[in-house]
Amino acid sequence: MPPRLVLASRSPRRKQLLEMTGWPFDVQESQADETIAPGTPPDEAVQTLARRKVEAVASSISDAYILGADTMVVYGDRFLGKPCTAEEAFHMLRLLSGKTHEVWTGVAIATPDGEAVSFAEKTAVTFWELSEEEIAAYIATGEPMDKAGAYGIQGRAALFVKRIEGDYFTVVGLPLSRTVRELRRLGWPPPEA
C-alpha cells in the first residue's frame, strides 16, 4: 500500500488549499507547542512551529508524508497572532491600517523514510486607511478571531487590501505552488497514487 499524505493542521483554509491539488490526504490536528523564544526572526519562527506540528503528528503515524504549516503576521518587530478579544483585534487592525506588513508562512514536510525539509515564504500586504467604523463592523462578523493579525484575506478583509507583493496563498496560510513542488521533489505522489 502506498504511503499517504497527512496534513498536520486544524486550519480549514489549509485543508481547502490542499484540496486544490486533487490529491487524497488525511487531516490530523497537531497538539504542538506554539511558543517561540523572543527575538526569533519570523522566517525561523514559522519554520520551527511548522516542524513541531509535523513532529507531533509523526510520533503517532508511520509510512506517511506529513505536511505542517504556520503563519504569522509581522509589523515592524511585532508578531501579531490570533486576537483573544474584540479589543485586541481592533488594536491590531488599527495598527495595520494604511500600512504595509509582512505575512510569513513556514512549511515543513517529513517523508516516510525520515527525510525532512522546511522553508518559509513572505508576502507584503498593504492595507488602505481603515475607519474605526469599518474595523468595528468587520470585528462584529467574528471573522478576525481565529486568524493571525485579526484578518482573513480570503474573507471580508479582502476589502482592506490595497496591494500585495508575493504569493497570495502565503497570506491564506499555505504557499501552495512551492509546497507542491517540494512534495513532488520528495516523491509525492507515489507512482501508485
C-alpha positions as CSV (number, residue, x, y, z in Angstrom):
1,M,0.0,0.0,0.0
2,P,1.5,3.4,-1.0
3,P,2.2,6.0,1.7
4,R,-0.5,8.5,2.4
5,L,-0.3,12.3,2.8
6,V,-1.3,13.8,6.1
7,L,-2.0,17.5,6.8
8,A,-0.9,18.3,10.4
9,S,-3.3,21.2,10.8
10,R,-6.8,22.1,12.0
11,S,-7.0,25.0,9.6
12,P,-10.0,24.8,7.3
13,R,-8.2,27.2,4.9
14,R,-5.1,24.9,4.6
15,K,-7.4,22.0,4.0
16,Q,-9.2,23.8,1.2
17,L,-5.9,24.9,-0.4
18,L,-4.5,21.3,-0.3
19,E,-7.8,20.1,-1.8
20,M,-6.9,22.2,-4.9
21,T,-4.2,19.6,-5.8
22,G,-6.7,16.9,-6.3
23,W,-4.5,14.6,-4.2
24,P,-6.1,12.4,-1.5
25,F,-5.0,13.3,2.0
26,D,-5.9,12.9,5.7
27,V,-6.1,15.6,8.3
28,Q,-4.7,15.1,11.8
29,E,-4.6,18.0,14.2
30,S,-1.3,18.7,15.9
31,Q,-1.1,19.5,19.6
32,A,2.4,21.0,19.2
33,D,3.7,23.7,21.5
34,E,3.3,27.1,19.7
35,T,5.5,29.3,21.9
36,I,8.5,30.9,20.3
37,A,11.5,32.5,22.1
38,P,11.5,36.3,22.0
39,G,13.8,37.7,19.3
40,T,13.4,34.7,16.9
41,P,13.4,36.0,13.3
42,P,10.0,35.4,11.6
43,D,11.3,33.0,9.0
44,E,12.8,30.8,11.7
45,A,9.8,31.1,13.9
46,V,7.3,29.9,11.3
47,Q,9.5,27.0,10.2
48,T,10.1,26.0,13.8
49,L,6.4,25.9,14.5
50,A,5.7,24.0,11.3
51,R,8.3,21.4,12.1
52,R,6.9,21.0,15.6
53,K,3.5,20.3,14.1
54,V,4.9,17.7,11.8
55,E,7.0,16.0,14.6
56,A,3.9,15.9,16.8
57,V,1.9,14.0,14.2
58,A,4.8,11.9,13.0
59,S,5.1,10.5,16.5
60,S,1.8,8.6,16.0
61,I,1.9,7.9,12.3
62,S,4.4,5.9,10.2
63,D,4.6,5.4,6.5
64,A,3.2,8.9,5.5
65,Y,4.2,12.2,4.1
66,I,3.3,14.7,6.8
67,L,2.8,18.4,6.0
68,G,2.6,21.1,8.5
69,A,2.4,24.9,8.3
70,D,2.3,28.0,10.4
71,T,1.5,31.6,9.5
72,M,2.5,34.8,11.3
73,V,1.6,38.5,10.6
74,V,4.6,40.8,11.3
75,Y,4.5,44.5,11.6
76,G,7.9,46.0,12.4
77,D,9.3,43.9,15.2
78,R,5.9,42.7,16.4
79,F,4.4,39.3,15.8
80,L,0.6,39.6,15.6
81,G,-1.0,36.3,16.5
82,K,-4.7,35.4,16.8
83,P,-6.6,38.0,18.9
84,C,-8.1,36.8,22.2
85,T,-10.6,39.6,22.4
86,A,-12.5,42.0,20.1
87,E,-10.5,44.9,21.7
88,E,-7.2,43.2,20.8
89,A,-8.5,42.6,17.2
90,F,-9.4,46.3,17.0
91,H,-5.9,47.3,18.1
92,M,-4.3,45.0,15.6
93,L,-6.3,46.3,12.7
94,R,-5.8,49.9,13.7
95,L,-2.1,49.2,13.7
96,L,-2.2,47.7,10.2
97,S,-4.4,50.5,8.8
98,G,-2.8,52.4,6.0
99,K,0.5,50.5,6.3
100,T,2.4,47.6,4.9
101,H,3.1,44.5,6.9
102,E,4.6,41.1,6.2
103,V,2.9,37.7,6.3
104,W,5.2,34.7,6.8
105,T,4.2,31.1,6.3
106,G,6.5,28.3,7.2
107,V,6.0,24.8,5.8
108,A,7.6,21.6,7.0
109,I,7.4,18.2,5.2
110,A,8.5,14.8,6.5
111,T,8.7,11.7,4.3
112,P,8.1,8.1,5.3
113,D,11.8,7.4,5.0
114,G,12.7,10.1,7.5
115,E,13.7,13.0,5.2
116,A,12.6,16.4,6.4
117,V,12.6,19.8,4.8
118,S,11.2,23.2,5.7
119,F,11.0,26.6,4.1
120,A,9.4,30.0,4.7
121,E,7.7,32.3,2.3
122,K,7.0,36.0,2.8
123,T,4.3,38.3,1.3
124,A,4.0,42.0,1.9
125,V,0.4,43.2,2.4
126,T,-0.6,46.9,2.3
127,F,-4.0,48.0,3.8
128,W,-6.0,51.0,2.8
129,E,-6.6,53.5,5.6
130,L,-9.4,52.0,7.7
131,S,-12.0,53.9,9.6
132,E,-13.0,52.9,13.1
133,E,-16.4,52.1,11.8
134,E,-15.0,49.7,9.1
135,I,-12.9,47.9,11.7
136,A,-15.8,47.6,14.2
137,A,-18.1,46.3,11.5
138,Y,-15.5,43.7,10.5
139,I,-14.9,42.6,14.1
140,A,-18.7,42.2,14.6
141,T,-18.7,39.4,11.9
142,G,-16.5,37.3,14.1
143,E,-14.1,36.6,11.2
144,P,-10.9,38.1,12.8
145,M,-11.0,36.0,15.9
146,D,-9.2,32.8,14.7
147,K,-6.8,34.5,12.3
148,A,-3.2,35.8,12.7
149,G,-3.2,39.6,12.6
150,A,-7.0,39.6,13.1
151,Y,-7.9,39.3,9.4
152,G,-8.5,36.8,6.7
153,I,-7.5,38.0,3.2
154,Q,-9.8,35.4,1.6
155,G,-12.9,36.8,3.5
156,R,-14.3,40.2,4.1
157,A,-10.9,41.7,4.9
158,A,-10.2,41.4,1.2
159,L,-11.8,44.9,1.1
160,F,-9.0,46.3,3.3
161,V,-6.2,45.2,0.9
162,K,-4.7,47.9,-1.3
163,R,-2.0,45.6,-2.7
164,I,0.1,42.5,-2.1
165,E,3.6,41.7,-3.2
166,G,4.3,37.9,-3.2
167,D,2.2,34.8,-3.1
168,Y,-1.4,35.3,-2.2
169,F,-1.7,31.8,-0.8
170,T,1.1,32.5,1.7
171,V,-1.2,35.0,3.3
172,V,-4.1,32.5,3.3
173,G,-1.8,30.0,5.1
174,L,-0.1,27.7,2.6
175,P,2.1,28.7,-0.3
176,L,0.6,26.1,-2.5
177,S,2.8,26.2,-5.6
178,R,6.1,25.9,-3.7
179,T,4.6,23.3,-1.3
180,V,3.5,21.1,-4.3
181,R,6.9,21.4,-5.9
182,E,8.6,20.4,-2.6
183,L,6.3,17.4,-2.2
184,R,7.0,16.3,-5.8
185,R,10.7,16.6,-5.3
186,L,10.4,14.4,-2.2
187,G,8.4,11.7,-4.1
188,W,4.8,12.6,-3.6
189,P,2.5,11.5,-5.1
190,P,3.9,8.0,-5.3
191,P,3.6,6.3,-8.7
192,E,0.6,4.2,-7.5
193,A,-1.4,7.2,-6.3
